[in-house]
Every structure is written in structure tokens, then in C-alpha cells.
Amino acid sequence: MKKVIFVLFAILCICIGVYPLIYFLIDRTFGLLNSKSDVLLNDIFWNIGFYSHILFGGLALLIGWMQFSKKLRLKSIKLHRNIGKIYVVSVLISGLASIYIAIFATGGLISVIGFLCLGLIWTITTILAYTSIRKADVNKHQKFMILSYAACFAAVTLRIWLPLLTIALQDFISAYRIVAWLCWVPNIIVAIFITRKLGLNAS
């Protein structure tokens, strides 16, 4: 059962990890960009922030799940470290970009605060995970990496919840305001539960 769950988890991460490429293959007004004004869509700084966020965030999601494979760590610790370095750099770029573009989030202040909190938590937990392993504190490293990837996985849960809530509420803006929190708060709660179950909070 655990293997089935992990395989499903990996498939979701891979699918949503490559999802940002769609923005380069079809019309720019695809997806969330439909809710943005023409002024914002033509703003060079917002565009840099948006595409930096989705590309590097997608990369982090695409490779991050592999770090939770015990078999991979045992087989090649060097590969584990190299993937980790790419993940950290990707999160720093995507996380900082997300904090900037969150200011312009659809749905107003509720959405803005929700996505700002997500960006901060994602960035900070990743930095803490990196600094912990630099100090050879494996327990804290594992704890913060679980929290970091829980925040990263918000890209998946957002795309699950948003269409369901939009259909249920018949209103995209209301659904988006809820999703700005729903996409990551339950993830973090589950991550905290996992870290406690693994005894990682004791360090």
C-alpha cells in the first residue's frame, strides 16, 4: 500500500512538474493568466517573476519527490546531494518570485496573504533544511525538507482543489480565495504529523 501511495505521489509530482511547459506551447491566456489584467500581463517585472516561479517551481516539484526514496539515498548519496542542491536553488528562485507575484494575486487581500505565507514558508523551510545538513544535523534536515516539499506540493493540491471548488461555488474568484489557503495549510499539517511520527521534532 505504501508503494502504491508513493507511486501515485510521484506521478502527481511529475505531471504537475512539467505542467508549466504548457504556457509555452499554447496561447498565453491559458489557465490562471485568464484572470489577469492586460496591464499586468504586459508588465516585464511581473512576467519575470511569474515565469521564474512556474519554471523553477516546476523543476523543484519534478525532482524533489526523489529525495524521499530511501533506496535512492542508499544507492547514491552523491546523486541525492546533487538533486538536493538543484532543488534548493530552484526553490530560492521560485520562492522569492512567488513572494513578489503574490502581491498581485487574483482575489484581493485574502489571496495575497495566503500565497505570501506559502512563499515565505516554502523559502524559509528550504533554507533551514540546507543549513541543517551543512551542520550535519540529519534529523532537522529531514524535518525541514518534509515541510519544504509539503509547501512545494501545494502546486499539485491547488490544481486538484481549484476546479472542484469552482464547480461547487460557481465562482472562480471565491474558489481562488479559498484555494490560496487550502492548497498548502492541510499539506503542512500532514507534514507536521509525519515529522512527529518519525520522531524528527525531538531534535
Sine and cosine of phi, psi and omega as CSV:
sin_phi,cos_phi,sin_psi,cos_psi,sin_omega,cos_omega
0.00,0.00,-0.66,0.75,0.01,-1.00
-0.89,0.46,-0.62,0.78,0.02,-1.00
-0.91,0.41,-0.65,0.76,0.02,-1.00
-0.89,0.46,-0.70,0.71,0.01,-1.00
-0.89,0.45,-0.68,0.74,-0.02,-1.00
-0.92,0.40,-0.63,0.78,0.03,-1.00
-0.90,0.43,-0.69,0.72,0.04,-1.00
-0.89,0.46,-0.68,0.73,0.05,-1.00
-0.85,0.53,-0.72,0.70,-0.01,-1.00
-0.91,0.42,-0.67,0.74,-0.01,-1.00
-0.88,0.47,-0.70,0.72,0.03,-1.00
-0.88,0.48,-0.68,0.73,-0.01,-1.00
-0.90,0.44,-0.66,0.75,-0.01,-1.00
-0.93,0.38,-0.72,0.69,-0.02,-1.00
-0.87,0.49,-0.75,0.67,0.00,-1.00
-0.97,0.25,-0.43,0.90,0.05,-1.00
-0.90,0.44,-0.59,0.81,0.01,-1.00
-1.00,-0.04,-0.13,0.99,-0.03,-1.00
-0.80,0.60,-0.65,0.76,-0.02,-1.00
-0.84,0.54,-0.39,0.92,0.00,-1.00
-0.89,0.46,-0.39,0.92,0.01,-1.00
-0.87,0.50,-0.55,0.83,-0.02,-1.00
-0.89,0.45,-0.33,0.94,0.00,-1.00
-0.99,-0.16,-0.12,0.99,-0.08,-1.00
-0.97,-0.25,-0.40,0.91,0.01,-1.00
-0.77,-0.64,-0.07,-1.00,-0.07,-1.00
-0.81,0.58,0.61,-0.79,-0.07,-1.00
-0.89,0.45,-0.36,0.93,-0.04,-1.00
-0.99,0.14,0.26,0.97,0.02,-1.00
-0.94,0.33,0.55,-0.83,0.14,-0.99
0.87,0.49,-0.72,-0.69,-0.10,-1.00
-0.90,0.44,-0.38,0.92,-0.01,-1.00
-0.91,0.41,-0.31,0.95,0.06,-1.00
-0.89,0.46,-0.42,0.91,-0.07,-1.00
-1.00,-0.03,0.02,1.00,-0.05,-1.00
-0.99,-0.13,0.52,-0.86,0.01,-1.00
-0.97,0.25,0.35,-0.94,0.03,-1.00
-0.89,0.46,-0.57,0.82,0.01,-1.00
-0.88,0.47,-0.72,0.70,-0.01,-1.00
-0.93,0.38,-0.65,0.76,-0.02,-1.00
-0.91,0.42,-0.37,0.93,0.01,-1.00
-0.98,-0.18,0.04,1.00,0.02,-1.00
-0.99,0.14,0.88,-0.48,-0.10,-0.99
-0.89,0.45,-0.62,0.78,-0.02,-1.00
-0.93,0.36,-0.64,0.77,0.04,-1.00
-0.90,0.43,-0.66,0.75,0.02,-1.00
-0.89,0.45,-0.66,0.75,0.05,-1.00
-0.88,0.47,-0.70,0.71,0.01,-1.00
-0.90,0.44,-0.70,0.71,-0.04,-1.00
-0.90,0.44,-0.77,0.64,-0.06,-1.00
-0.96,0.29,-0.50,0.86,0.10,-0.99
-0.91,0.42,-0.65,0.76,-0.01,-1.00
-0.91,0.42,-0.77,0.63,-0.10,-0.99
-0.95,0.30,-0.58,0.82,-0.03,-1.00
-0.95,0.31,-0.79,0.62,-0.02,-1.00
-0.97,0.26,-0.51,0.86,0.10,-1.00
-0.91,0.41,-0.65,0.76,0.06,-1.00
-0.89,0.46,-0.64,0.77,0.02,-1.00
-0.91,0.42,-0.68,0.73,0.02,-1.00
-0.87,0.49,-0.68,0.73,0.01,-1.00
-0.92,0.39,-0.63,0.78,-0.06,-1.00
-0.90,0.43,-0.59,0.81,-0.08,-1.00
-0.96,-0.27,-0.35,0.94,-0.12,-0.99
-0.89,0.45,-0.57,0.82,-0.05,-1.00
-0.88,0.47,-0.48,0.88,-0.02,-1.00
-0.90,0.44,-0.42,0.91,-0.02,-1.00
-0.93,0.37,-0.26,0.96,0.00,-1.00
-1.00,-0.09,0.09,1.00,0.05,-1.00
-1.00,0.03,0.93,-0.36,0.01,-1.00
-0.88,0.47,-0.59,0.81,0.00,-1.00
-0.88,0.48,-0.66,0.75,0.00,-1.00
-0.92,0.40,-0.67,0.74,0.00,-1.00
-0.89,0.46,-0.66,0.75,-0.02,-1.00
-0.95,0.31,-0.55,0.84,-0.04,-1.00
-0.95,0.30,-0.67,0.74,-0.04,-1.00
-0.45,-0.89,0.99,-0.12,0.02,-1.00
-0.92,0.39,-0.48,0.88,0.03,-1.00
-0.91,0.42,-0.69,0.73,0.04,-1.00
-0.90,0.44,-0.65,0.76,0.04,-1.00
-0.85,0.53,-0.69,0.72,0.00,-1.00
-0.93,0.37,-0.65,0.76,-0.02,-1.00
-0.92,0.40,-0.66,0.75,0.07,-1.00
-0.89,0.45,-0.65,0.76,0.03,-1.00
-0.87,0.49,-0.66,0.75,0.01,-1.00
-0.90,0.43,-0.68,0.74,0.03,-1.00
-0.90,0.44,-0.65,0.76,0.01,-1.00
-0.88,0.47,-0.73,0.68,-0.03,-1.00
-0.88,0.48,-0.73,0.69,0.01,-1.00
-0.89,0.46,-0.68,0.73,0.00,-1.00
-0.88,0.47,-0.67,0.74,0.00,-1.00
-0.92,0.40,-0.66,0.75,0.00,-1.00
-0.87,0.49,-0.68,0.74,0.01,-1.00
-0.94,0.35,-0.78,0.63,-0.05,-1.00
-0.93,0.38,-0.65,0.76,-0.02,-1.00
-0.90,0.43,-0.72,0.69,0.02,-1.00
-0.91,0.41,-0.62,0.79,0.04,-1.00
-0.91,0.42,-0.61,0.79,-0.01,-1.00
-0.91,0.41,-0.57,0.82,0.03,-1.00
-0.90,0.44,-0.62,0.79,0.02,-1.00
-0.94,0.34,-0.78,0.62,-0.08,-1.00
-0.95,0.31,-0.30,0.95,0.05,-1.00
-0.88,0.47,-0.48,0.88,0.00,-1.00
-0.87,0.50,-0.46,0.89,-0.06,-1.00
-0.97,-0.26,0.30,0.95,-0.08,-1.00
-0.87,0.50,0.64,-0.77,0.08,-1.00
-0.90,0.44,0.69,-0.72,0.05,-1.00
0.96,-0.29,-0.02,1.00,0.08,-1.00
0.99,0.16,-0.41,-0.91,-0.16,-0.99
-0.85,0.52,-0.63,0.78,-0.02,-1.00
-0.87,0.49,-0.72,0.69,0.03,-1.00
-0.92,0.38,-0.67,0.74,-0.01,-1.00
-0.84,0.54,-0.78,0.63,-0.03,-1.00
-0.90,0.44,-0.66,0.75,0.00,-1.00
-0.86,0.51,-0.76,0.65,-0.03,-1.00
-0.96,0.26,-0.49,0.87,0.10,-1.00
-0.90,0.44,-0.70,0.71,0.03,-1.00
-0.88,0.48,-0.67,0.74,0.02,-1.00
-0.88,0.48,-0.74,0.68,0.00,-1.00
-0.87,0.49,-0.67,0.74,0.01,-1.00
-0.92,0.40,-0.72,0.70,0.00,-1.00
-0.89,0.46,-0.69,0.72,0.00,-1.00
-0.87,0.49,-0.74,0.67,-0.03,-1.00
-0.92,0.39,-0.73,0.68,-0.07,-1.00
-0.92,0.40,-0.71,0.71,-0.01,-1.00
-0.90,0.43,-0.55,0.84,0.03,-1.00
-0.93,0.36,-0.67,0.75,0.05,-1.00
-0.89,0.45,-0.68,0.73,0.02,-1.00
-0.90,0.43,-0.60,0.80,0.05,-1.00
-0.90,0.44,-0.67,0.74,-0.01,-1.00
-0.93,0.37,-0.73,0.68,-0.03,-1.00
-0.92,0.40,-0.50,0.87,0.02,-1.00
-0.92,0.39,-0.69,0.73,-0.02,-1.00
-0.95,0.30,-0.46,0.89,0.08,-1.00
-0.91,0.41,-0.46,0.89,0.04,-1.00
-1.00,-0.06,0.13,0.99,0.01,-1.00
0.90,0.43,0.42,0.91,0.06,-1.00
-1.00,-0.07,1.00,0.04,-0.10,-0.99
-0.91,0.42,-0.63,0.77,-0.01,-1.00
-0.87,0.49,-0.74,0.67,0.02,-1.00
-0.92,0.39,-0.60,0.80,0.04,-1.00
-0.86,0.50,-0.74,0.68,0.00,-1.00
-0.90,0.43,-0.67,0.74,0.00,-1.00
-0.87,0.50,-0.76,0.65,-0.04,-1.00
-0.95,0.31,-0.47,0.88,0.07,-1.00
-0.94,0.33,-0.59,0.80,0.07,-1.00
-0.89,0.45,-0.69,0.73,0.04,-1.00
-0.91,0.41,-0.66,0.76,0.01,-1.00
-0.87,0.49,-0.73,0.68,-0.06,-1.00
-0.96,0.27,-0.41,0.91,0.11,-0.99
-0.89,0.45,-0.64,0.77,0.06,-1.00
-0.93,0.36,-0.65,0.76,0.03,-1.00
-0.88,0.47,-0.61,0.79,-0.03,-1.00
-0.92,0.38,-0.15,0.99,0.08,-1.00
-0.85,0.52,-0.45,0.89,0.05,-1.00
-0.88,0.47,-0.55,0.84,0.02,-1.00
-0.98,0.22,-0.78,0.63,-0.07,-1.00
-0.91,0.42,-0.51,0.86,0.07,-1.00
-0.87,0.48,-0.69,0.73,-0.05,-1.00
-0.97,0.23,-0.21,0.98,0.12,-0.99
-1.00,0.06,-0.73,0.68,-0.09,-1.00
-0.97,0.26,-0.63,0.78,-0.14,-0.99
-0.85,0.52,-0.78,0.63,0.02,-1.00
-0.91,0.42,-0.57,0.82,0.01,-1.00
-0.91,0.41,-0.71,0.71,0.00,-1.00
-0.94,0.33,-0.57,0.82,0.03,-1.00
-0.89,0.46,-0.66,0.75,0.05,-1.00
-0.92,0.38,-0.69,0.72,-0.05,-1.00
-0.92,0.40,-0.66,0.75,-0.07,-1.00
-1.00,-0.04,-0.28,0.96,-0.04,-1.00
0.85,0.52,0.52,0.86,0.00,-1.00
-0.42,-0.91,0.92,-0.40,-0.07,-1.00
-0.90,0.43,-0.68,0.73,-0.06,-1.00
-0.89,0.45,-0.71,0.70,0.03,-1.00
-0.89,0.46,-0.68,0.73,0.01,-1.00
-0.88,0.47,-0.65,0.76,-0.04,-1.00
-0.92,0.39,-0.60,0.80,0.04,-1.00
-0.89,0.46,-0.66,0.75,0.02,-1.00
-0.93,0.37,-0.70,0.72,-0.05,-1.00
-0.91,0.42,-0.47,0.88,0.03,-1.00
-0.85,0.53,-0.38,0.92,0.05,-1.00
-0.94,-0.35,-0.65,0.76,-0.07,-1.00
-0.91,0.41,-0.44,0.90,-0.05,-1.00
-0.95,0.32,-0.33,0.95,-0.06,-1.00
-0.77,-0.64,-0.48,0.87,-0.04,-1.00
-0.87,0.50,-0.76,0.65,0.05,-1.00
-0.88,0.48,-0.57,0.82,0.03,-1.00
-0.86,0.51,-0.71,0.71,-0.02,-1.00
-0.93,0.38,-0.62,0.79,0.03,-1.00
-0.89,0.46,-0.71,0.70,0.03,-1.00
-0.89,0.45,-0.66,0.76,0.00,-1.00
-0.89,0.46,-0.66,0.75,0.04,-1.00
-0.89,0.45,-0.67,0.75,0.04,-1.00
-0.87,0.49,-0.68,0.74,0.00,-1.00
-0.91,0.43,-0.69,0.72,-0.01,-1.00
-0.90,0.44,-0.60,0.80,0.03,-1.00
-0.94,0.34,-0.63,0.77,0.03,-1.00
-0.89,0.45,-0.55,0.83,0.01,-1.00
-1.00,0.09,-0.07,1.00,0.01,-1.00
0.96,0.28,0.42,0.91,-0.07,-1.00
-1.00,0.07,-0.25,0.97,-0.01,-1.00
-0.99,0.16,-0.13,0.99,-0.04,-1.00
-0.98,0.21,-0.32,0.95,-0.04,-1.00
-0.99,0.12,0.00,0.00,0.00,0.00
